[in-house]
């Protein structure tokens, strides 16, 4: 009877050690959860960027106002007979 008890305790210790230190143990699960949170944060940032770019593409397809705004702000283009005035606030 004593031999069976010792064998069962040894098996229990082995299973318990595998749970804590094994390939699928608690430490690995905690590490994977941290990686998952980091990846979800990166995905949220990428999703926000994709939504913004999608809205910009939709605006470019729908009207010329966005094209005109881009040409003015990024390329410095002006309409014919238009005067460019730049205002710089005092510091």
N, C-alpha and C positions, 0 to 999 in steps of 0.2 A: 504494500500500500504506500509505503514511504517513497519507493522508486517512482511510482506513478505521479505522486505529488511533485517530486523534484522535476520530472520530465515535463509536466504541465506548466510549472512555474518557469522552466527554461524556455518553453515554446511561447509562453506569454511575454517573457522578456524579449525574445527575438521579434515577435510581432510588434511589440511596443517600440523597440529600437528602429524597426523598419518604418514605422509610422513617423517618428521624429527625424530620423537621419537618412532615410532611404531616398530613392529616386523620386517618388511622388510624395515626399514627406511635407511636413508643415512648413519648414523653411522655404522649400521650393515654391509651395503654393503662395506664401506671402510675397516672395519675390516676383512671381508671375502676376499677382494682383497689382503690385506696384507698376510693373511694366504695362499692364493693361490700362491703368489710370493715365500714365504718361501718353500712351498711344491714343487714348480717347481725347485727351486734351489737344494733341497734335491734329487729330481728325476734326475736332471742332473748329480749330483755327483754319484749317484747309477748307472746311465746308463754308465758313464765313467768307473766305476769299473767293471761292467758287461762286457763291451766291452773288457777290458784288460784281464779279466779272460777267456773270450771266445777265445781270440787270444792265450792265453797260453794253453788252452785245445786243440785247433786246432794244435798248434805246438807239443804238447806232442803226439797227435795221428799220426802226419805225420812223425816225424823223431826222431832219437835217440839223436841228438845233444842237444836238450833241456833237455832230461833226464840226459845226461852226465853233462851238465852245472849245473843242479839242484843238482845232486849228489856231484859235486865238491864244489859248493858254500855253500850249506846248510848242507851237511853231512860230508864234508871234505874228501871225498873218492878220492883215487888215482888209476891209472892204475898199473898193475904189472910192476915192474922194473922202476917205475917213481920216480923221486926225487922231493920233494916239497921244493921250495925256496920262502921265504917270504921277500919282500923288504919293509922296513919302511923308508919313507922320513924323513930328518932331520927337526926339528922344529925350 
